[in-house]
Amino acid sequence: MARQKRKDVYNSLYSALDAKGLTAAYFLDLLDQYMVLWDVQRKLTTDIKKRGPVVEWQNGANQKGLRKNDSIVELPKISKRMTDILRQLEVDCFIEVNPLEGDDGDDEDIGL
């Protein structure tokens, strides 16, 4: 399922680029970079789910303790870079929704 989701994400982004005519090598390279980061983000998320936010460490027989999971620190960095790449690709991440669109003026449905 994860492989199919990855393929869906890639195809979705490629279609968005293609629709804008942004299929030059530069943009496709950025898309590939995005997908590498997508893979890393999935692995970091899996690590956090598996080991939790705090992990044990041991540095010899008598030295051990707890420390924060490094994946917690890295995940926001990866997410930020992914967002930066989407901006560079000029992919519209947010769709502006008009709250009045489709309103027929009938307020009876919502109890007004």
N, C-alpha and C positions, 0 to 999 in steps of 0.2 A: 504493500500500500504506500509506503514512504517513497518508493521509486516512482510510482504513478503520480503522487502529489508533486514530486520534484519536476517531473515532466510537464505536469499541468502548469506549474508556476513558470517554468521556462517558456512554454508555448504561449501562455498569456502575455508575458512580457515581450516576447518576440512579436506577437501579433500587434501589440500596442506600438512597438517601434516601426513595424512594417506599415501600419496605417498612417504613421507620420512621415514615412519615407526616410527613416533613420536606420538604414541597414548597412551603412558603411562599416568598414573593419573596426574603426574606433568604437562605435556603439556596440558592435557584437562582442568586442573584447571586454567592454564594461559589463555586458550582460553575463559573459562567462565568469568575470570576477565576482559579480553578484551571486551567481550560483555556487561558487566555491565558498563564499561567506555564508550562504544559505545552509550548506552542508555543515560548516563549522558551528553555526548557531544551533542546528539540530543536535549535534554531538554535545555541545555545552549544556543544552537543556536536558538531554538524557542523563548526563553526568550529575546535574543538580537533583534531578528526580531520584536517581539511584543512590547517590551518596549523601544528599542533603546539603544544606548551606554551610555546615561545619564538618570538618573531617579530622580524623586522628592522624597524628604524625609520630614517628619514632626515629630517633637519631642516636641509636646505641641502646644498651641494655637498660640504662637508668634515665634516659632522656626521652620523654614522650609527653604528649599533650594534645590539645585541640587547636585548630586554626581554621580560618574561614576557607571555604572551598574556592580555589582560584577561578573556577568557572563563573562564580558570582561576579567577580571583578571583570572578567573578559567579556561576558555576554552583552553588557551595555555598549562596550566599545564596538563590538561586531555589529550590533543593531544600528548604531549611529552611522557606521561606514556604509551599511546597506541602504540606509535612508539617503545618504549623500550620493550614492550611485544612482538611486532612483531619480534624484533631482537632476543629476548630470544627463540621465537618459531622457529627461523631460517627460517622464511618465506621470500622468495625473493620478496621484494617490487618493486625492479627496475629491468627491463629487459634490458640487454645490446643489443642495436640495432646496427647492422653493416650497415652503410649508403650505402655501396657498394653492399650489398646483393641484388640479383635480378637484378642488373644492367647489361644490355646486351651490354653496350658500345655504344648504339645509343643515341647520344646527340641531335639529331634533334628534339625530343619531347619537349625539354626545350629551344629551340631557339639558341643553340650554334652551 
